[in-house]
């Protein structure tokens, strides 16, 4: 017996006709958020604050004696030298956040909302404290700016953050110059080396240098810092996207106001030739719309030591 199945095709029920029955399948594995490498706190000097110890933390340092270059006289007791003490204080600051979850959401949600929120707050806590420490490190006043490098290799010195642009790049010579300056100041080191925290964009420039030593080449003999990627001229480099970035004002913003003298009627064209940039304006500003302001990756500081704001419990 033969049967033609095509005779029944027009009565076939499809998913389009029963869309209410077609539920979305939810994978029980949640996607992970991209997280930055947190490196600043490993270089912070911390100090515990006992209960009832007040809201101010103090670090003290004894001064050094001058060289005793005058020969002693036999039988005569010298006057001797006094000792000086300097100190740095920091007010205790408390940081925190929270999220409320209704009992209905907790009972009916497909995912474990409370668990996931707790995990996100834990990540946010680490990021916040790392940023607090970073901002304290950036309070230093010793700054070296990367020079402008022309297409022919010529270098032009930069003396202000506002004159930095895309042609200002970190170089091996600049690293050596910074390390030399720190040595002349007798700046303390981390196990005999200085440390510089850099953005991945800056790390790209440095990795092109022939003198660059990748971290894996000395990892067996030296304990690496978290995020450490390499060494150059006695400076160990730690990479993170959370490295401080200085951004100029967006010159292409729409909210600009032009002031003119005299009465102007509605829909009247006003000639504007740009004028002169105001004091403190980012490099490249001429009153007209242009690209973004100074290149953030051209600015660099050598991390020597820091006193970070003590963090209260989260």
GINORVEN-V908466 format. One line per field, one symbol per residue. ss: DSSP state (H for helix, E for strand, - for the rest). burial: 1 if it has 16 or more other ideal C-beta (glycine too) atoms within 10 Angstrom, else 0. A space follows every 10 residues. Layout:
ss = ???
burial = ???
//
This chain:
ss = ----HHHHHH H---HHHHHH H--------- ---------H HHHEE----- -----EEEEE EE-------- ---------- ----EEEEEE E-E------- --HHHHHH-- --HHHHHHHH HHHHHHHHHH HHHHHHH--- ---EE--EE- ----EE---- HHH----E-- -HHHHHHHHH HHHH-----E --EEEEEE-H HHHHHHH--- --EEHHH--- -------EEE EE--EEEEE- ---------- ---------- ---------- ---------- ---------- -----HHHEE --E--EE--- E---
burial = 0000000000 0000000000 0000000000 0000000111 1011000000 0000001000 0000000000 0000000000 0000000001 0000000000 0000000000 0000000000 0000100011 1111011000 0000111100 0000000100 1111101111 1101100110 0100000010 0001111110 1110110010 0100100000 0000101111 1110111111 0111000100 1000000000 0000000000 0000000000 1111101000 0111111111 1111011111 1000
//
